[in-house]
Amino acid sequence: MTEPQTANEPIAAGRRSSPPFRADHVGSLLRPPELLRAREEFAAQSISAEQLRAVEDEAIRAVVELQRQAGLQSATDGEFRRATWHMDFIYALGGIEKAAGDIRVQFRNEHGTLDWTPAAIHIAEKVHLERPIFADDFQFVQRLVADGVTPKLTIPSPSMVHYRGGRAAIDPSVYPDVEQFWRDLTAAYSDQVRALAELGCTYLQFDDTSLAYLNDPKQREQLASRGEDAEHLHEAYIRHINEALADRPPGLTVTTHMCRGNFRSSWAAEGGYDFVAEALFGELGVDGFFLEYDDARSGGFEPLRYVPKGKLVVLGLVTTKRGELESKDLLKRRIDEASQFVPVEQLCLSPQCGFSSTVEGNTLTYDEQVAKLELIVDTAAEVWG
């Protein structure tokens, strides 16, 4: 088991000076119209890569300032340079290439279903890290943040490389044994983590929908149908994440975020954390867990009884899927309910997911997004001081 780092101050009830913070957020934010327009123009070859990056730079300056004005202690670039929260990173790993065809993931909402179809992946060579991924992006945010604000970088966990493609995405002539693939993948991640720490990153988040999806029996059925050991896959994923983090440098806080899908205000899975909880909370070597808890799809707080002392749980009680603003009193009551299973001094508050996990974004407005971030900050101040 990988133990969490001890760089954080002892957990206390009040405002924290190191991450995760009492009021925090997951990472992605709504793209402004001018950025969406620039991306379309770049895809149509109407503007150059340099012109697109200039528009991104300006949008990121504004969104970092938005986070500061909302009162947040962490800041991301909103993932504005990405098309999705994870595939841009996965495609950038050495040995992984886009393949013919699509990955098809079906999402659903109260109105019906819709498909998300990014390009498929093919592991055609030994997996390796050619250069630190998102390094320039992180350093840009690093230069923008004000004193007292910690820049956070979000990347997909190693699990997502496997969950999106499985054994079928791996060339058997390259990896006749899947364990060889995992050794190379976790080594690449270890190199990435070390490189980011050398750049001064102190707050890194591994986004991992797989560990939430696996609570859904339908998801496990799908995985079993492609030949996976679906009943124990979460344990393998936890072990490999720990391998990727085994040599992380001191002073680097690592959290993980889990949700059941977030595409244009839709979801792909449902179910409480019960199936993975004991292994997840007891064995995953991270410092904090960002957990989706915005509606009944996420189940109850009972699985939090497995959270050990010294680790924080960031309750995702504020939804990013709808614009209606939550009641502060309701948020306080739910925090109190969660505290029956894990002490309140180990709890924090955030949205349940990003506001724009893919470039399209969720169906709420900029002003509604800001109001939700401000609500989180205000509520946390009243709960923890």
Secondary structure, 3 states (H helix, E strand, C coil): CCCCCCCCCCCCCCCCCCCCCCECCCCCCCCCHHHHHHHHHHHCCCCCHHHHHHHHHHHHHHHHHHHHHHCCCEECCCCCCCCECCHHHHHHCEEEEEEEEECCEEEEECCEEEEECCEEEEEEEEEECCCCCCHHHHHHHHHHCCCCCEECEEEECHHHHHHHHCHHHECCCCCCCHHHHHHHHHHHHHHHHHHHHHCCCCEEEEECCHHHHCCCHHHHHHHHHCCCCCCCHHHHHHHHHHHHHCCCCCCCEEEEEECCCCECCEECCCCCCHHHHHHHHHHCCCCEEEEECCCHHHCCCHHHHHCCCCCEEEEEEECCCCCCCCCHHHHHHHHHHHCCCCCHHHEEEEECCCCCCECCCCCCCHHHHHHHHHHHHHHHHHHHC
